[in-house]
Amino acid sequence: MIIKDRKIKYLLLLTILFFCRLSAEEKNYCIDSIRSINYSHIWQSYQDEILGYIGDDFQRFRIRFLSIEQDKTDKTKYNVTGKTKVKNIICDFEGIIIVKEVRLYYGDQTCNTGKKKAVLSGSYIFKEDSTRTNSGILEGKFTSYIYWKADNVFFNDLARWYDDSYHNNQFEGKWTNYSSGKSKKCNWGVDRIPDSKELDNGSAEFYPNLKYKNNGWSSYPDGSSDKYEEELKNDRKKWW
């Protein structure tokens, strides 16, 4: 009887391992097959809501993507052009974004609405115009949150209106000066900035620490004024 029970348990274990392997293979297949989907519109979403900083003094950093095109040969590669702004210095840049992984949220699907959530991650390198003063190279890693519905891919803003910690398109890396070769931390993202605990004093939304107000954040509204929307619009007026 004991031997029979052991055989049953053994067969049950083999069955579980078999289906786990099939499940893992299926997941890997899905991930590999969707890396080549065109995600260019994801990084161009909510650009007015991008916040960023450069250096240990949290100097405000602005960035605008002007064009993002999927490479015709390598579908995981995207050719990018845009502009950056630090203080009064505006630089053109060209570069690439590489999608390295698409990770699915298997345990957190909104089945009733037909939406499937996922995370894009990869690397980027943007080269500023070397003829400009204080220009350099931006490089690092990114994370973007997306979802599918009816075979279409969308920027994941599902929780943006009620989640105080909401963030997306998180770019984290460094900027290296062409002339000196010295590097500074340089991060940006939609609504929140990665690794910005000392800078971000906001609870319900981002708000810069007053300690760094004079480092490019003086125009950022604090929410106490009746003209908050007007101040916010002025802070985000076109500079590119």
C-alpha positions as CSV (number, residue, x, y, z in Angstrom):
1,M,0.0,0.0,0.0
2,I,2.8,2.4,0.9
3,I,4.7,1.5,-2.4
4,K,1.5,2.2,-4.3
5,D,1.0,5.6,-2.7
6,R,4.6,6.4,-3.5
7,K,4.1,5.6,-7.1
8,I,1.0,7.7,-7.3
9,K,2.8,10.7,-5.7
10,Y,5.7,10.1,-8.1
11,L,3.5,10.1,-11.1
12,L,1.6,13.2,-9.8
13,L,4.9,15.0,-9.4
14,L,6.1,14.1,-12.9
15,T,2.7,15.3,-14.3
16,I,3.1,18.6,-12.5
17,L,6.6,19.1,-13.7
18,F,5.6,18.3,-17.2
19,F,2.8,20.9,-17.3
20,C,5.0,23.4,-15.6
21,R,7.6,23.0,-18.3
22,L,5.0,23.3,-21.0
23,S,3.7,26.5,-19.3
24,A,7.2,28.0,-19.1
25,E,7.9,27.1,-22.7
26,E,4.6,28.7,-23.8
27,K,5.4,31.9,-21.8
28,N,8.8,32.1,-23.4
29,Y,7.3,31.7,-26.8
30,C,4.8,34.4,-26.2
31,I,7.5,36.8,-25.0
32,D,9.8,36.1,-27.9
33,S,7.0,36.5,-30.4
34,I,5.9,39.9,-29.1
35,R,9.2,41.6,-28.8
36,S,9.1,42.6,-32.5
37,I,5.7,44.4,-32.2
38,N,5.9,48.1,-32.9
39,Y,6.0,49.9,-29.6
40,S,7.2,53.3,-30.9
41,H,4.0,55.1,-29.7
42,I,4.5,54.0,-26.1
43,W,7.5,56.2,-25.5
44,Q,5.7,59.2,-27.2
45,S,2.7,59.0,-24.9
46,Y,2.2,61.6,-22.1
47,Q,5.3,63.5,-23.1
48,D,4.0,66.7,-21.4
49,E,4.1,64.7,-18.1
50,I,7.7,63.8,-18.3
51,L,9.8,64.9,-15.3
52,G,13.6,64.4,-15.0
53,Y,16.8,65.4,-13.3
54,I,20.6,65.3,-13.9
55,G,23.3,65.2,-11.3
56,D,23.5,64.9,-7.5
57,D,22.0,68.3,-7.1
58,F,18.8,67.2,-9.0
59,Q,19.1,69.9,-11.7
60,R,16.0,69.7,-13.8
61,F,16.3,67.8,-17.0
62,R,13.9,68.0,-19.9
63,I,13.6,65.6,-22.8
64,R,11.3,65.4,-25.9
65,F,11.1,62.6,-28.4
66,L,10.5,64.1,-31.8
67,S,10.5,60.8,-33.8
68,I,10.7,57.1,-32.9
69,E,10.8,54.6,-35.8
70,Q,11.0,50.9,-35.6
71,D,14.1,49.6,-37.5
72,K,13.2,47.8,-40.7
73,T,15.8,45.0,-40.2
74,D,15.9,44.6,-36.4
75,K,12.3,44.9,-35.1
76,T,13.5,45.2,-31.4
77,K,15.5,48.3,-32.3
78,Y,14.1,51.8,-32.6
79,N,15.8,54.9,-34.2
80,V,15.1,58.0,-32.1
81,T,15.5,61.7,-32.5
82,G,14.7,64.4,-30.0
83,K,15.9,67.3,-27.9
84,T,17.1,67.8,-24.3
85,K,17.2,70.9,-22.2
86,V,19.2,71.7,-19.1
87,K,19.1,75.3,-17.8
88,N,19.1,77.3,-21.1
89,I,21.1,74.7,-23.1
90,I,19.0,72.9,-25.7
91,C,20.6,70.0,-27.6
92,D,19.4,67.8,-30.5
93,F,20.1,64.1,-30.1
94,E,19.9,60.9,-32.1
95,G,20.0,57.4,-30.8
96,I,18.4,54.0,-30.3
97,I,16.1,52.2,-28.0
98,I,16.4,48.4,-27.7
99,V,13.6,46.2,-26.4
100,K,15.2,43.3,-24.6
101,E,12.3,41.8,-22.7
102,V,8.5,41.8,-22.7
103,R,7.3,40.3,-19.3
104,L,3.6,39.4,-19.0
105,Y,1.6,39.8,-15.9
106,Y,0.1,36.3,-15.8
107,G,-1.3,36.7,-12.3
108,D,-2.8,40.2,-12.8
109,Q,-5.0,40.3,-15.9
110,T,-8.1,42.3,-16.1
111,C,-10.0,39.4,-17.8
112,N,-13.4,41.1,-17.6
113,T,-12.2,43.9,-19.9
114,G,-10.1,41.8,-22.1
115,K,-6.9,43.7,-21.2
116,K,-3.6,41.9,-20.8
117,K,-0.8,43.8,-18.9
118,A,2.9,43.6,-19.6
119,V,6.2,45.3,-18.9
120,L,8.7,46.4,-21.6
121,S,12.3,46.7,-20.6
122,G,15.5,47.3,-22.4
123,S,18.3,49.8,-23.0
124,Y,18.9,53.2,-24.7
125,I,21.7,55.3,-25.9
126,F,21.1,58.9,-27.1
127,K,24.0,61.0,-28.6
128,E,23.6,64.8,-28.3
129,D,25.0,67.2,-30.9
130,S,28.7,67.2,-30.2
131,T,29.1,70.8,-31.5
132,R,27.0,72.2,-28.7
133,T,28.5,73.3,-25.4
134,N,28.2,70.9,-22.5
135,S,26.8,68.1,-24.7
136,G,27.3,64.3,-24.2
137,I,25.8,60.8,-24.3
138,L,22.8,59.5,-22.5
139,E,22.6,55.8,-21.8
140,G,20.9,53.4,-19.5
141,K,17.9,51.1,-19.0
142,F,14.2,51.7,-19.3
143,T,10.9,50.2,-18.1
144,S,7.5,50.8,-19.7
145,Y,4.1,49.5,-18.7
146,I,1.7,48.5,-21.4
147,Y,-1.5,46.5,-22.1
148,W,-3.1,44.7,-25.0
149,K,-6.7,44.8,-26.0
150,A,-8.1,43.2,-29.2
151,D,-4.5,42.7,-30.5
152,N,-3.7,46.4,-30.1
153,V,-1.0,47.7,-27.7
154,F,-1.6,50.7,-25.4
155,F,0.3,52.8,-23.0
156,N,-0.8,51.6,-19.5
157,D,-2.5,54.5,-17.9
158,L,-5.3,52.4,-16.3
159,A,-4.3,53.4,-12.7
160,R,-3.1,56.9,-13.4
161,W,-6.1,58.7,-12.1
162,Y,-6.3,57.0,-8.7
163,D,-2.8,55.5,-7.9
164,D,-0.7,58.1,-6.1
165,S,2.5,56.2,-6.9
166,Y,1.6,55.8,-10.6
167,H,4.6,56.1,-13.0
168,N,5.5,54.9,-16.4
169,N,8.3,55.1,-19.1
170,Q,11.0,55.1,-16.4
171,F,14.4,55.8,-17.9
172,E,17.4,55.4,-15.6
173,G,21.0,55.9,-16.5
174,K,23.8,58.4,-16.9
175,W,24.9,61.3,-19.0
176,T,28.6,61.5,-20.0
177,N,30.2,64.8,-21.1
178,Y,32.0,64.5,-24.5
179,S,34.8,66.8,-23.4
180,S,35.6,65.8,-19.8
181,G,34.4,62.2,-19.9
182,K,32.7,62.8,-16.5
183,S,29.3,61.2,-15.9
184,K,26.3,62.3,-14.0
185,K,23.2,60.4,-13.0
186,C,20.3,61.3,-15.4
187,N,16.8,59.9,-14.9
188,W,13.3,60.7,-16.2
189,G,9.8,59.3,-16.4
190,V,6.1,60.0,-16.7
191,D,4.6,61.5,-13.5
192,R,7.4,60.2,-11.3
193,I,11.2,59.9,-11.7
194,P,13.2,56.7,-10.8
195,D,15.5,57.0,-7.9
196,S,14.3,60.4,-6.8
197,K,13.3,60.0,-3.2
198,E,15.4,63.0,-2.0
199,L,13.9,65.2,-4.8
200,D,10.3,64.1,-4.8
201,N,8.4,65.3,-1.7
202,G,5.0,64.7,-3.2
203,S,2.5,62.2,-1.8
204,A,-0.5,62.3,-4.2
205,E,1.7,63.5,-7.0
206,F,5.3,64.6,-7.7
207,Y,6.4,67.8,-6.0
208,P,10.1,68.9,-5.9
209,N,11.9,69.4,-2.6
210,L,12.2,73.1,-1.9
211,K,15.8,72.5,-1.2
212,Y,16.3,72.1,-5.0
213,K,13.8,74.8,-6.1
214,N,16.5,77.0,-7.7
215,N,17.8,74.0,-9.7
216,G,15.3,74.5,-12.4
217,W,12.2,73.7,-10.4
218,S,11.1,77.2,-9.4
219,S,8.3,77.3,-12.1
220,Y,6.8,74.0,-10.9
221,P,3.4,74.8,-9.3
222,D,2.9,73.7,-5.7
223,G,-0.9,73.1,-6.0
224,S,-1.8,75.8,-3.5
225,S,-2.7,78.5,-6.0
226,D,-6.1,79.0,-7.6
227,K,-4.2,79.3,-10.8
228,Y,-2.6,75.8,-10.6
229,E,-3.7,74.8,-14.1
230,E,-2.4,78.0,-15.6
231,E,0.9,77.6,-13.8
232,L,1.2,74.0,-14.8
233,K,0.5,74.9,-18.4
234,N,3.2,77.6,-18.3
235,D,5.7,75.2,-16.7
236,R,5.1,72.8,-19.6
237,K,5.0,75.3,-22.5
238,K,6.8,74.3,-25.7
239,W,10.6,74.7,-25.5
240,W,11.7,72.2,-28.2
